Amino acid sequence: MPTVRSTKITNPTCAIALAALSFLGPGSAWADEAPYATDRLFVRVCQGVALEVRADGSKALVRSDDVGPGSAEIVMALVGVLDIAPSGLNDAANRVVASTLGMDRWYRLSLAPGFDALRAANLLEAAWDGFEVCEVDPTGSLADLPNDPSFPTQYSLLNTGQAAGTVGADISAVDAWAIRTSNPSIIIAFLDSGVDAHPELDSRILPGRNIPLGTTDTADVCGGHGTHVAGIATARGNNGSGIAGVCFDAKILPVVVVNPCSGLESYVADGLTWAVDHGADIVNMSLQYSVGSVYLQTAVQYAAAQGIPMLAATGNSNAAVSFPARWPETIAIAASNRFDARWTQSNYGPEVDVTAPGDSIYSLSLAGSYATRSGTSMATPHVTGTVALMRAVHPLMDASAIRSALMQTARDIGTPGFDSYTGAGVIDAGAAVALAQSTGPGPGDINGDGVVDGFDLGALLSAWGGCASCQCSADFNGDCTIDGIDLALILSSWSGS
């Protein structure tokens, strides 16, 4: 192991980081699946730090003002650093430009097998102020597509002109997936006809509620409508089977509000209230009602008061926007087709926020099968899945900001500017997720005040251990445990005093 001289720890919480190092040992299952190289990380050191090769051949990073070994030496040993070497950036020919960019201060740290590079980088950066940057070496690939065999039929996610459609008449899902494909900790409630246990939804269907029957039986009672909707938003992607959903692995909370294919507004109201009370983070309402009772409106207001984004279909009658989409607390979704034009049956009005493809959408059906359906019911889960990805990169993004981001990044179609048929236009999932990421507080900001400080650290430590609901705000990596990984992320993002 190399030895390192360092100054004292300047971050007052680094002692806790050292205590968390017991989580960093070999054998990490997470490291085996990491989207980055597990055998190395890269660091850029501050001015005045240099690589020293000693008489015995060992290497160390030293500072000109160091007086002796410190905590960084311990941390580097415990996270599995085997060797330090100048990086390839040191070979840049234009030395003036390279020096200006700090290219001559990058080093590669080689790690022992079984250690996780991300956690090592986070703790190293927190442990020594001689490091300007500590980061993993992410993996990538050519701009390939999911390997689901029916993905080429999903024009709504990537329109290449299939079935004589218009190239680009889609939601730019591939661009969103370049940023994030998953959000395994988020719970999406589907107020619908139920969700069948399709293989593409694997084990992600949570215990739900059948409101009309007052039971826990959430089997799909309307020919696969709810299963189809859930598949558009959440079918497992890149698994070599069937289709890809917009968000590959969100959890599904089925709430049956019809019996079998229609029902009362009170069913929707009670189902919405039940979903909010049982952990729903997002609500998909691919349904349409014509009256808009105060009872249902009250339930919508209840959900809105708790910050739950509600995505609602405008309806399929070529008429005024239906309820609950007509109320301002929901995000109202109209439907388009493969030609980037309004689907002719899509309801319209000033309440329409955005549009998504809803005509001839291929998705899941009953008994493990697949089917094609049309309607604003199909448009809505495209937006729901996009919101799940937005929440993956910005967990604290509220419903108002989500609506604003979706409308701001939408691709205008039809009449230039906002119109009552398509709202702001067809959603651009890639741009919406990128905007959410750019405005997010970053990992570690538990209370959302824009800084990572003692309040966030205290909240994490008070919640330390298992997260039974898998919805704990301090569980940054969604593994249902608050542990050293989450602590390292707080420390690496530290901005408080």
Order of alpha helices (4+ residues) and beta strands (2+ residues): alpha-alpha-beta-beta-beta-alpha-beta-alpha-beta-alpha-beta-alpha-beta-beta-alpha-beta-alpha-beta-alpha-beta-beta-beta-beta-beta-alpha-alpha-alpha-alpha-beta-beta-alpha
